[in-house]
Amino acid sequence: MELICPIDQRCSHEIAALLRPPSPPIVQEYFDQLISKRKCQGIKVKQNGDFGKGVFAETDFEEEQLIFKDEMLVGVQHPSNKIDCLVCSYCFKFIGSIEKQIGRKLYLKTLGIGNSSHNGCQSNSSDDEEDDHYVQNHHSSKNGASSSSGSTIPLPMMAVESLTNGELALPYSNKFPLPSVVSCLGGCEEAFYCSKSCAEADWESSHCLLCTGEKSESCSRKALLKFIQHANETNDIFLLAAKAISFTILRYRKLKASLMSEQEKPASSLLGTDLPLLLEAWKPISIGHKRRWWDCIALPYDIDASDEATFRREIQELAFTSLQLLKEAVFDKECELLFSLEIYGYIIGMFELNNLDLVVASPVEDYFLYIDDLPYPEKKEAEKITRPYLDALGEDYSNCCQGTAFFPLQSCVNHSCCPNAKAFKREEDRDGQATIIALRPICNGEEVTISYIDEDLSFEERQALLADYGFRCRCPRCLDEEP
């Protein structure tokens, strides 16, 4: 049965205009302005016919030198990772305090919520359990700060609550200060921030439409909750797509309001979709390389090649279901083109091809390592308090913030199986920005490249993986190894 999206049928020409790649001058102007705004000195995005866009050095870089940091356009923390890490929903810095981070994680464990590395959020106990409820975990030993090998250490609920509500201050935790928690402007209990400015920026860029709180500007909070639940149960890439669409809708509204203000007309006087305005609002998304999601997603190893057509059809149907749920939640008639299945598929495909893991190291890990490195008398005294909490956390004590994001500049960095740079977080990089570091000296004029895959694989394995990105690698190493 063929999927039919009325918007695709009715607006095919307008959709084609949105999906048409911007002209080279427009692309160049966009990235020149972006690099200038972000003060990424020493690099330039250039275009060529063979590889699309590329990032080139405009100065010499030494080995291990920072080449650039890139702010995400949109990003999400994996829903299951929210169990382990309380971070700013906009910049992804850890927030609260060491005590709050530990206490919150242990408290959620007492509610029966599973390990974030493998399970979703499932609660099988109530909030009002008695103080004699115990947190019990089996742990394995490891180097550095580690829990007791093979032991089960009961931790009373009272001890967990004393951390969560701020009654207990752990020794030396003041050496790891974190920003205070700022609540969502819309009153939801899903988004938290490190500052009022981050809360306002997120609200204005997309969250006002995706907030489930009382002040949400969505069409239906009930429908929005269904969309979020579906994304959490299937693929959180849908949450990224929702942010991209909401981001574009809000840009369109701002551009329209500004235009009407200049013309001294009420915004309501401009009826229907203003395609040039929508194209301008869409520009940050239009820049990214795109293919339909169901065309470019890698075929899972457990799917036989003979079943590929069925698999890709099921992926398309999954996207269609997600789109219908999102449409009920945040639909905007003037931006209805964004709710076509074709546009939705290309947006998700852009993330599939260009996304980068969002990783922020945990200050909780730093804290326990600090305790472990203390001189013996101080360490022994501190561990009288900290050891029960470390044992209750087990190996989860070191879990970092994990998610996925789209970075405009990073998405322009081409692949090489012998790269001269890497995406790598240094000790001081404690937010959600992408960080590109030189692997070896890079000369002025040389293209900056990273590896999209494990470059230790064989030639055939590398080419097979890169085929999912839509190209065959012709880097010097591949040319040398090709039979």
Salt bridges, closest charged atoms under 4 A:
ASP32 OD1 - LYS44 NZ 3.11
ASP70 OD1 - ARG38 NH1 2.27
GLU129 OE1 - HIS133 ND1 2.61
GLU190 OE1 - LYS82 NZ 3.84
GLU200 OE2 - LYS196 NZ 3.90
ASP236 OD2 - HIS78 ND1 2.67
GLU280 OE1 - LYS283 NZ 3.44
ASP295 OD2 - ARG292 NH1 3.29
GLU308 OE2 - ARG312 NE 2.89
GLU317 OE2 - ARG313 NE 3.36
ASP332 OD2 - ARG253 NH2 2.90
GLU334 OE2 - LYS256 NZ 2.69
GLU336 OE1 - ARG10 NH2 2.72
GLU336 OE1 - LYS333 NZ 3.21
GLU342 OE2 - ARG292 NH2 2.69
ASP366 OD2 - ARG430 NH2 2.61
ASP372 OD1 - LYS379 NZ 3.23
GLU381 OE1 - LYS384 NZ 3.36
GLU383 OE2 - ARG387 NH2 3.69
ASP391 OD1 - ARG387 NH1 3.41
ASP396 OD2 - LYS109 NZ 3.29
GLU427 OE2 - ARG430 NH2 2.73
GLU428 OE2 - ARG426 NH1 3.25
ASP429 OD1 - LYS69 NZ 3.10
ASP429 OD2 - ARG426 NE 2.83
ASP431 OD1 - LYS69 NZ 3.99
GLU446 OE2 - ARG440 NH2 2.81
GLU481 OE1 - ARG462 NH2 3.04
GLU481 OE2 - ARG477 NE 2.88
GLU482 OE2 - ARG472 NH2 3.33
GLU482 OE1 - ARG474 NH1 2.85
